Protein backbone atom coordinates (compact mmCIF):
# COMPACT_ATOMS: atom_id res chain seq x y z
CA UNK A 1 0.00 0.00 0.00
CA UNK A 2 1.16 3.57 -0.72
CA UNK A 3 0.20 4.54 2.82
CA UNK A 4 2.59 1.94 4.31
CA UNK A 5 5.39 3.14 2.00
CA UNK A 6 4.75 6.71 3.14
CA UNK A 7 4.93 5.63 6.80
CA UNK A 8 8.41 4.21 6.14
CA UNK A 9 9.52 7.39 4.34
CA UNK A 10 8.13 9.68 7.05
CA UNK A 11 9.86 7.74 9.82
CA UNK A 12 13.17 8.01 7.95
CA UNK A 13 12.70 11.75 7.29
CA UNK A 14 11.27 12.25 10.81
CA UNK A 15 8.20 13.98 9.44
CA UNK A 16 4.91 13.91 11.40
CA UNK A 17 2.08 11.66 10.17
CA UNK A 18 -1.08 9.90 11.24
CA UNK A 19 -2.87 6.93 9.62
CA UNK A 20 -6.23 5.74 10.91
CA UNK A 21 -9.31 3.65 10.19
CA UNK A 22 -12.72 4.27 11.72
CA UNK A 23 -14.74 1.43 13.18
CA UNK A 24 -16.48 -1.05 10.85
CA UNK A 25 -14.81 0.55 7.84
CA UNK A 26 -12.25 -0.43 5.19
CA UNK A 27 -10.90 3.05 4.44
CA UNK A 28 -7.53 4.10 5.89
CA UNK A 29 -7.08 7.88 5.91
CA UNK A 30 -3.74 9.59 6.46
CA UNK A 31 -2.04 12.95 6.90
CA UNK A 32 1.64 13.09 5.94
CA UNK A 33 3.09 16.45 6.99
CA UNK A 34 5.61 17.76 4.48
CA UNK A 35 7.99 19.22 7.10
CA UNK A 36 9.00 18.54 10.71
CA UNK A 37 7.40 21.59 12.37
CA UNK A 38 5.50 21.24 15.64
CA UNK A 39 2.08 22.90 15.32
CA UNK A 40 -0.05 23.64 18.38
CA UNK A 41 -3.75 24.53 18.39
CA UNK A 42 -4.89 25.95 21.71
CA UNK A 43 -8.18 27.32 20.34
CA UNK A 44 -9.19 24.21 18.38
CA UNK A 45 -10.01 26.39 15.38
CA UNK A 46 -7.54 24.97 12.82
CA UNK A 47 -8.22 22.29 10.23
CA UNK A 48 -6.36 18.98 10.37
CA UNK A 49 -5.74 16.00 12.64
CA UNK A 50 -5.57 16.92 16.32
CA UNK A 51 -3.81 15.03 19.15
CA UNK A 52 -4.66 16.32 22.63
CA UNK A 53 -3.40 15.30 26.10
CA UNK A 54 -5.43 14.25 29.15
CA UNK A 55 -4.55 17.44 31.02
CA UNK A 56 -6.32 20.20 29.11
CA UNK A 57 -3.83 22.72 30.52
CA UNK A 58 -1.12 21.16 28.32
CA UNK A 59 -0.49 21.69 24.60
CA UNK A 60 -2.67 20.19 21.88
CA UNK A 61 -0.77 19.12 18.75
CA UNK A 62 -2.21 19.33 15.25
CA UNK A 63 -1.03 18.02 11.88
CA UNK A 64 -2.44 20.81 9.67
CA UNK A 65 -4.39 19.93 6.56
CA UNK A 66 -2.70 22.67 4.50
CA UNK A 67 0.80 21.37 5.26
CA UNK A 68 0.07 17.70 4.65
CA UNK A 69 -0.41 15.22 1.87
CA UNK A 70 -3.73 13.45 2.41
CA UNK A 71 -3.96 9.86 1.19
CA UNK A 72 -6.89 7.43 1.44
CA UNK A 73 -6.77 3.73 0.57
CA UNK A 74 -9.00 0.77 1.28
CA UNK A 75 -7.55 -1.95 3.48
CA UNK A 76 -9.29 -5.30 3.73
CA UNK A 77 -8.69 -7.14 6.95
CA UNK A 78 -6.72 -10.33 6.91
CA UNK A 79 -7.63 -13.14 9.26
CA UNK A 80 -7.16 -12.05 12.84
CA UNK A 81 -4.13 -13.62 14.46
CA UNK A 82 -4.37 -16.21 17.19
CA UNK A 83 -2.63 -14.15 19.79
CA UNK A 84 -1.51 -15.41 23.17
CA UNK A 85 -2.28 -13.43 26.30
CA UNK A 86 0.26 -12.57 28.95
CA UNK A 87 -0.89 -11.39 32.36
CA UNK A 88 1.11 -8.90 34.37
CA UNK A 89 3.08 -10.49 37.21
CA UNK A 90 4.49 -7.20 38.48
CA UNK A 91 3.65 -7.46 42.18
CA UNK A 92 4.99 -3.99 42.99
CA UNK A 93 2.77 -2.41 40.33
CA UNK A 94 -0.22 -4.39 41.61
CA UNK A 95 0.33 -3.27 45.19
CA UNK A 96 0.60 0.39 44.15
CA UNK A 97 -2.56 0.24 42.03
CA UNK A 98 -4.61 -1.62 44.65
CA UNK A 99 -3.55 0.97 47.25
CA UNK A 100 -4.37 3.79 44.84
CA UNK A 101 -7.86 2.39 44.27
CA UNK A 102 -8.38 2.02 48.04
CA UNK A 103 -7.37 5.66 48.43
CA UNK A 104 -9.87 6.65 45.72
CA UNK A 105 -12.70 4.68 47.37
CA UNK A 106 -11.87 6.33 50.70
CA UNK A 107 -12.04 9.79 49.08
CA UNK A 108 -15.45 8.93 47.59
CA UNK A 109 -16.76 7.89 51.02
CA UNK A 110 -15.45 11.25 52.30
CA UNK A 111 -17.61 12.96 49.62
CA UNK A 112 -14.61 14.44 47.77
CA UNK A 113 -16.15 13.23 44.48
CA UNK A 114 -18.61 10.58 43.23
CA UNK A 115 -16.31 8.81 40.79
CA UNK A 116 -12.65 8.84 39.79
CA UNK A 117 -10.87 7.03 36.93
CA UNK A 118 -7.50 5.68 38.06
CA UNK A 119 -4.87 4.37 35.67
CA UNK A 120 -1.40 2.91 35.45
CA UNK A 121 1.34 2.22 32.91
CA UNK A 122 3.06 -1.06 31.98
CA UNK A 123 6.40 -1.20 30.19
CA UNK A 124 7.04 -4.06 27.75
CA UNK A 125 10.55 -4.62 26.41
CA UNK A 126 10.42 -5.22 22.66
CA UNK A 127 12.63 -8.20 21.85
CA UNK A 128 13.71 -6.97 18.43
CA UNK A 129 13.51 -3.81 16.38
CA UNK A 130 9.77 -3.23 16.20
CA UNK A 131 8.05 -2.97 12.84
CA UNK A 132 5.50 -0.17 13.21
CA UNK A 133 3.60 -1.12 10.06
CA UNK A 134 3.27 -4.71 11.26
CA UNK A 135 1.90 -3.53 14.62
CA UNK A 136 -0.54 -1.20 12.86
CA UNK A 137 -1.71 -4.05 10.60
CA UNK A 138 -2.25 -6.33 13.61
CA UNK A 139 -4.44 -3.66 15.19
CA UNK A 140 -6.41 -3.27 11.95
CA UNK A 141 -6.93 -7.03 11.64
CA UNK A 142 -7.81 -7.75 15.27
CA UNK A 143 -9.95 -4.74 16.20
CA UNK A 144 -12.42 -3.99 13.38
CA UNK A 145 -14.90 -2.36 15.79
CA UNK A 146 -12.40 0.24 17.05
CA UNK A 147 -10.88 3.48 15.80
CA UNK A 148 -7.37 2.22 14.97
CA UNK A 149 -4.45 4.59 14.45
CA UNK A 150 -0.70 5.12 14.33
CA UNK A 151 0.53 8.69 15.07
CA UNK A 152 4.04 10.13 14.98
CA UNK A 153 5.76 13.43 15.61
CA UNK A 154 9.56 13.60 16.06
CA UNK A 155 9.19 16.16 18.88
CA UNK A 156 6.38 14.32 20.68
CA UNK A 157 6.53 10.56 20.12
CA UNK A 158 5.06 7.49 18.43
CA UNK A 159 1.64 6.22 19.49
CA UNK A 160 -0.69 3.42 18.36
CA UNK A 161 -4.16 2.53 19.57
CA UNK A 162 -7.53 0.87 19.03
CA UNK A 163 -10.08 2.90 20.94
CA UNK A 164 -13.79 2.03 21.29
CA UNK A 165 -14.89 5.49 22.44
CA UNK A 166 -16.05 8.53 20.45
CA UNK A 167 -15.62 11.86 22.19
CA UNK A 168 -17.83 13.77 19.74
CA UNK A 169 -18.93 13.92 16.11
CA UNK A 170 -19.99 17.35 14.82
CA UNK A 171 -21.64 17.96 11.44
CA UNK A 172 -22.46 21.66 11.01
CA UNK A 173 -24.68 22.36 14.06
CA UNK A 174 -25.56 18.74 14.83
CA UNK A 175 -23.49 16.65 17.22
CA UNK A 176 -23.33 13.13 18.58
CA UNK A 177 -21.44 11.91 21.63
CA UNK A 178 -21.57 8.87 23.90
CA UNK A 179 -21.16 7.83 27.49
CA UNK A 180 -19.11 4.67 27.82
CA UNK A 181 -18.45 2.92 31.12
CA UNK A 182 -18.30 -0.52 32.69
CA UNK A 183 -16.07 -3.36 31.50
CA UNK A 184 -16.54 -7.13 31.29
CA UNK A 185 -14.53 -9.77 29.40
CA UNK A 186 -16.27 -11.03 26.26
CA UNK A 187 -17.13 -14.73 26.61
CA UNK A 188 -18.62 -16.37 23.53
CA UNK A 189 -22.05 -14.86 22.76
CA UNK A 190 -23.42 -15.16 26.26
CA UNK A 191 -25.38 -12.20 27.63
CA UNK A 192 -23.39 -9.77 29.78
CA UNK A 193 -24.40 -9.72 33.42
CA UNK A 194 -23.79 -6.16 34.56
CA UNK A 195 -23.64 -5.44 38.30
CA UNK A 196 -25.21 -2.44 40.04
CA UNK A 197 -21.71 -0.90 40.32
CA UNK A 198 -21.23 -0.89 36.53
CA UNK A 199 -24.79 0.30 35.83
CA UNK A 200 -24.41 3.12 38.36
CA UNK A 201 -21.05 4.13 36.87
CA UNK A 202 -22.61 4.27 33.40
CA UNK A 203 -25.55 6.37 34.66
CA UNK A 204 -23.15 8.79 36.35
CA UNK A 205 -21.42 9.43 33.04
CA UNK A 206 -24.66 9.80 31.05
CA UNK A 207 -26.27 12.17 33.57
CA UNK A 208 -23.12 14.28 33.81
CA UNK A 209 -22.79 14.71 30.04
CA UNK A 210 -26.46 15.66 29.62
CA UNK A 211 -26.26 18.09 32.57
CA UNK A 212 -23.13 19.80 31.20
CA UNK A 213 -24.36 20.00 27.61
CA UNK A 214 -27.94 21.15 28.30
CA UNK A 215 -26.98 24.87 28.67
CA UNK A 216 -24.99 24.71 25.40
CA UNK A 217 -27.38 22.89 23.12
CA UNK A 218 -30.70 21.23 22.58
CA UNK A 219 -30.57 17.53 23.52
CA UNK A 220 -32.56 15.67 20.89
CA UNK A 221 -31.94 12.10 21.88
CA UNK A 222 -30.33 10.01 24.61
CA UNK A 223 -30.78 6.43 23.50
CA UNK A 224 -31.24 3.52 25.81
CA UNK A 225 -28.06 1.96 27.12
CA UNK A 226 -26.66 -0.99 25.15
CA UNK A 227 -23.81 -3.45 25.46
CA UNK A 228 -21.06 -3.11 22.83
CA UNK A 229 -18.09 -5.33 22.05
CA UNK A 230 -14.60 -3.82 21.76
CA UNK A 231 -12.04 -6.51 20.97
CA UNK A 232 -12.14 -8.99 23.84
CA UNK A 233 -14.08 -6.64 26.14
CA UNK A 234 -17.67 -5.50 26.62
CA UNK A 235 -18.80 -2.00 27.65
CA UNK A 236 -22.04 -0.15 28.39
CA UNK A 237 -22.79 2.65 25.92
CA UNK A 238 -25.42 5.38 25.64
CA UNK A 239 -25.56 7.58 22.52
CA UNK A 240 -26.45 11.27 23.03
CA UNK A 241 -27.42 13.57 20.14
CA UNK A 242 -28.29 17.26 19.92
CA UNK A 243 -28.15 20.63 18.15
CA UNK A 244 -25.32 23.05 18.99
CA UNK A 245 -25.81 26.65 20.09
CA UNK A 246 -22.10 27.30 20.78
CA UNK A 247 -18.77 26.91 18.94
CA UNK A 248 -17.25 23.51 18.29
CA UNK A 249 -14.32 24.31 20.59
CA UNK A 250 -16.62 25.18 23.50
CA UNK A 251 -18.43 21.88 23.14
CA UNK A 252 -15.15 19.94 22.99
CA UNK A 253 -13.72 21.70 26.03
CA UNK A 254 -16.93 21.08 27.98
CA UNK A 255 -16.79 17.35 27.22
CA UNK A 256 -13.06 16.76 27.77
CA UNK A 257 -12.00 15.09 29.94
CA UNK A 258 -15.23 13.12 30.33
CA UNK A 259 -16.25 11.28 33.52
CA UNK A 260 -15.39 8.07 31.66
CA UNK A 261 -11.67 8.96 31.77
CA UNK A 262 -11.47 11.43 34.66
CA UNK A 263 -14.40 11.30 37.10
CA UNK A 264 -17.00 13.62 38.52
CA UNK A 265 -17.10 16.34 39.53
CA UNK A 266 -14.41 16.92 36.91
CA UNK A 267 -12.03 19.29 38.72
CA UNK A 268 -11.97 17.43 42.05
CA UNK A 269 -11.38 14.03 40.44
CA UNK A 270 -8.79 15.47 38.03
CA UNK A 271 -6.78 16.97 40.90
CA UNK A 272 -6.87 13.63 42.73
CA UNK A 273 -5.52 11.91 39.60
CA UNK A 274 -2.72 14.44 39.07
CA UNK A 275 -1.68 14.24 42.73
CA UNK A 276 -1.93 10.47 43.27
CA UNK A 277 -1.35 8.44 40.08
CA UNK A 278 2.39 9.10 40.33
CA UNK A 279 3.03 9.21 36.58
CA UNK A 280 2.22 11.42 33.59
CA UNK A 281 -0.69 10.16 31.47
CA UNK A 282 0.53 12.30 28.60
CA UNK A 283 -1.84 11.65 25.64
CA UNK A 284 -3.55 8.63 27.23
CA UNK A 285 -7.22 9.56 27.87
CA UNK A 286 -6.75 12.66 25.74
CA UNK A 287 -8.48 12.86 22.37
CA UNK A 288 -7.54 12.64 18.69
CA UNK A 289 -9.18 12.89 15.29
CA UNK A 290 -10.30 15.07 12.41
CA UNK A 291 -10.84 18.72 13.39
CA UNK A 292 -12.85 21.13 11.24
CA UNK A 293 -12.53 19.07 8.06
CA UNK A 294 -15.20 20.11 5.49
CA UNK A 295 -17.54 21.36 8.27
CA UNK A 296 -17.10 18.11 10.16
CA UNK A 297 -15.23 17.18 13.32
CA UNK A 298 -14.85 13.61 14.55
CA UNK A 299 -12.85 13.03 17.73
CA UNK A 300 -12.06 9.89 19.70
CA UNK A 301 -10.92 9.30 23.27
CA UNK A 302 -7.38 7.90 23.37
CA UNK A 303 -7.98 4.58 25.15
CA UNK A 304 -6.42 1.11 24.55
CA UNK A 305 -3.24 2.74 23.38
CA UNK A 306 0.51 2.50 23.70
CA UNK A 307 3.56 4.66 23.17
CA UNK A 308 6.69 3.23 21.53
CA UNK A 309 9.80 4.70 23.15
CA UNK A 310 13.44 3.51 23.17
CA UNK A 311 12.43 0.04 21.89
CA UNK A 312 9.87 -0.29 24.66
CA UNK A 313 6.09 -0.29 24.52
CA UNK A 314 4.43 1.80 27.23
CA UNK A 315 0.88 0.49 27.69
CA UNK A 316 -1.66 2.71 29.43
CA UNK A 317 -4.75 1.28 31.18
CA UNK A 318 -7.28 2.38 33.78
CA UNK A 319 -10.78 1.96 35.20
CA UNK A 320 -13.62 3.85 36.85
CA UNK A 321 -13.83 3.79 40.64
CA UNK A 322 -17.09 4.27 42.57
CA UNK A 323 -18.11 3.66 46.17
CA UNK A 324 -18.87 0.01 45.32
CA UNK A 325 -15.50 -0.74 43.69
CA UNK A 326 -13.40 -3.67 44.89
CA UNK A 327 -9.68 -2.91 44.58
CA UNK A 328 -8.59 -6.43 43.54
CA UNK A 329 -11.28 -6.53 40.86
CA UNK A 330 -10.17 -3.12 39.57
CA UNK A 331 -6.61 -4.43 39.21
CA UNK A 332 -7.92 -7.42 37.25
CA UNK A 333 -9.89 -5.08 34.99
CA UNK A 334 -6.72 -3.17 34.09
CA UNK A 335 -4.93 -6.44 33.25
CA UNK A 336 -7.83 -7.38 30.94
CA UNK A 337 -7.67 -3.99 29.22
CA UNK A 338 -3.88 -4.28 28.85
CA UNK A 339 -4.43 -7.37 26.68
CA UNK A 340 -5.75 -5.19 23.83
CA UNK A 341 -2.22 -3.92 23.22
CA UNK A 342 -0.22 -6.83 24.65
CA UNK A 343 -1.82 -9.33 22.30
CA UNK A 344 -0.36 -7.60 19.25
CA UNK A 345 3.19 -7.16 20.58
N, C-alpha and C positions, 0 to 999 in steps of 0.2 A: 504494500500500500504506500502511496505517496506520503500519507501522514506519518507513517512509521519512519520513512526515509528522512522526513523533515525533523522528526524528533532527534534522530542521530546527529543530523547536521547542527541543530540548535544546541545540543549538549556540547558538541565540539567547539562551536563558536562562543558558547556561554551566552546565548540569547534567550530571553524569556519566552515561554510558550505555555499553552494549556490545550489539552485534548480531552474531550468528554463525550459521553453518550447518556442521554436521558433514559429513564426507565421504560421498559417494554418497547424499545425502539431499535432500529438497525443503523441509524445515522450517527457517525462520529463527526463532531464539529471541532474546529481547532483555530486558535489564534497563534500565529508565529510572529513575534515582534521582530522588527528588522534592525534593531539596535539593542544595546544592553542597558539602556536607561532605566532607573527606578522611578515609576510614576505613582504618586499618591493621590487619593481622591477623598478628601475629608468631608466634602459636601454631598457626595454621591450624586453628582449631576453630570458626570462624564458619560461617554458611551464606550463600552468594551466589556472585558471579563474582569470582575472584581473578586478580590480575595481578602477577607476581613478577619481580624483576630477576635477571640472571645471577649477580651477587655476592650470595650468600645472607646476607651480613652487612648488607645494605641492606634498606630497608622494603618489605614486600609490601602492595599496595593491594587492597582488596576493595570491590565494590559490593554492599552487604548486601541480602539478599532482602527483609527486613522493611521496608526504606526505599525499595523500588523497585516500580514497576509492571512486571509481567512480561507480555510480549505474544509470541504465537507466530502465525506466518502461513506458509503454503506459498508458495514462490517457484519458478516453473518456468523453468529456464534458457532464455535466448534463444540464438540461434546465436552461437557464439564468434566474436569479431572476428578479422579478418585483421590481425594486429598486426606492425608492422615491428620489427626488432631493431637496437639501437644499441650497438656495443661501446665500452668505455671506451678513450679515447686519452690518458688522464692518465699521462704518462710518469713524473712524480714519484711518483705513487701506486704505480705498478708497481714502480719501483725500491725504494721502501720495503718493499713487501710481499714482493718476491723476497728482499731482504736479511733480512727478518724470518723467512721460511721457512728460509733458510740457517742462521740463528742457532738456530732450533728443531731442525733436523736435527743440527747440531753438538752441542747439548745432549743429544739422544737418544744420539748416539755416545759422549758422556761419561757415559752411564748416569744422567742426572738424572731422566729419566722415559722411558716406552716410547712414549708418544703425546702430542701436544698439538694442540689445535684453534686455529688462528690466523685472525683475521678482520680486516676493514677496513670502512670506511664510504665510500660515494659520495654526493655532493650533486648533486641535479638541480634546476636552476632551473625552476619552473613558469611557463609563458609567460603564463598568465592566471589569474584567480581560480579556484582548483580547486573542483570540485564533488565533495564527499566521497561523496555518494550514487552518482554516476556511477562513481567509482573502485571503490566497494564492489560495484556491479553488474557491472563488468568482471571483478572477481575471481571473483564467483559464476559468471559465464558461462564463464570460461576455465579455471577450476580446480575441476572437480566432484569430483576425488578428494582434495581437501585440506580441512582445517579452515579456513574463511574467516571473517574477522572485521573489524569496525571498532570501536575502543575509544577513549573520550574521558574525560578528567578535566581540568577547567580548571586545577588545580594541578599536573598531571603532564604532560599532552600528548595528542596525537592520533596513534593508531597504526592501521595496517591490515596484514593479512597473509594468507597462504595456506600454512599449514604442513602438511607431510606426516607429521609425527612426533607420536605419542602419548607423553606421559610416563608416565601410568598411568591405568587405569580401575579403580575400586574399587566393588564391589557387596556390601554387608555385609562378610563376611570374605574374599570372593574378590577377586582382583586380576588384572589383565592389563597387561603392559608390553611394550616392544619394544626391540630394539637395531637401530639404523639407521645405516649407514655406507656409504661408497663412493658415487661419483657418476659417471655417464656421460650424455652427451647421448642423447636418444631419437631414433632414426633409423628411420622406418617401423615395421615389425613384426619387424625382424631381431633375432636373438638377441643379448643383451648378452655381450660378451667381457670378463669381469672378469680383471684381472691379479692376481698373487700379492700385490701391495701392498694392493689393495682388499679381497681376501679375508682377509688377515691383519688389516687394520684392523677389519673386521667381527667377526672372531673375538675380537679384543681386547675389544671392547665387550660382546659376548655373555658371555664368560667373566667379565668384571669384574662385570656386573650379577648373574649367578648367584652369584658368590662373595660379594658384599656382601649379597644378599638371603637366602642360605641360613640364617644365624643368626636371621633375623627371621620366617621363614615356611617352609612346606612347598612346594617347587617341584613342581608337578604335571606341567608340560609345557614343553618348550623345542623348538618346532617346527623343522623343517629350514629352512634359509635360502632365501628366495625373492627374485626380482627384482620390484620394484614400480615403477609409473610415477607420477611426480608432476609434472604439467604437461609441460614439455619435457625433463625429466630422469628418469633411472633411478637407483634405490638398491637396496642389499641390505638385507633386513629379516628378523629372526628374532623371532617372537612368544614371549613367556615368560609362563606362567600359574602361579598358586599360591594357597595359603590363608594368610591373615594370622594372626600370633600377637602383633602389636603394634598400636599406634594408627595411624590413617591418616597423621597428621602425621609420625610416625617413619619410616614407609615413604617418604613424599614427600621428607623431608630426606635420607634415605639415597640416594635416586636422583638428586637434583638437586645440582649440575649433573652430568649423565651424561658418560661418556667421549666420547659423540658430539658434545658441544658444548664440552667442557673438555679432557679428556685423562685419562691415568692414569700413575701414581697421581694421585688427584684434587688433593690439596693442592699437590704440587710443580708440576704443570702449570698449576694456577690461578694460583699466584704468578708463574710465568713470563709468563702472559697479562697479569696486572695490571701487571707491571713493564715489559713490552716492546711491547704493542700500541700504546701511545701515544694512546689515546682511550678514552672511557667507553662500554662496550657498552650500558649502561642496561638496558632490558628485552629487548634482543636476546639470544637463547639463555636467557632466563628461561622461565617457564611461565605459562599462563593457562587458565582454564576453570571449570567448575562445581565448587564445593566444598561437600561435605556437603549436597547437595540430595536430600531424600527417600531417605536412606541410600545415596546414590550420589555418587561423585566422579569426574569425568572431566577430566583435565588434558592440555594439549598443550604441546610445546616451541615457543617463539616463534622459528621460522625463517622464511625467505622473507618478510620483513616490512619495513615502512618507517615512518618517523615524519614527519609533516607539520608543519613548523615555519617560520614567517615566509615563507610562500609558496615553500618549498623542500621537496623530498622527500629525506629522508636514508635511503639504502638500505644495509642491513647484510648482509654476506655473509662466509662463511668456509669452511674446509675442514680435514680431519684430516691431520696430518703424522706420518709414521712414518719409520723409518730408510731406507726405500726411496723416499721422496718426491723428486720433481724440481721444483725451485722454479718454473721457467717453467710447467710443467704445472699447478702449484697456483694460479698466477696465472690461467691460462686457466679453471680450474674456477670460480674466484670470478666471472669475467666471465660464465660460463654461468649461474651461480646468480642473478646480478644481473638477468638477463633476465626472471625471474619477475615482478619488480616493474616493471622498465623498460618492458616490453611493454604495460602498462596505462596508463602515464602519457601 
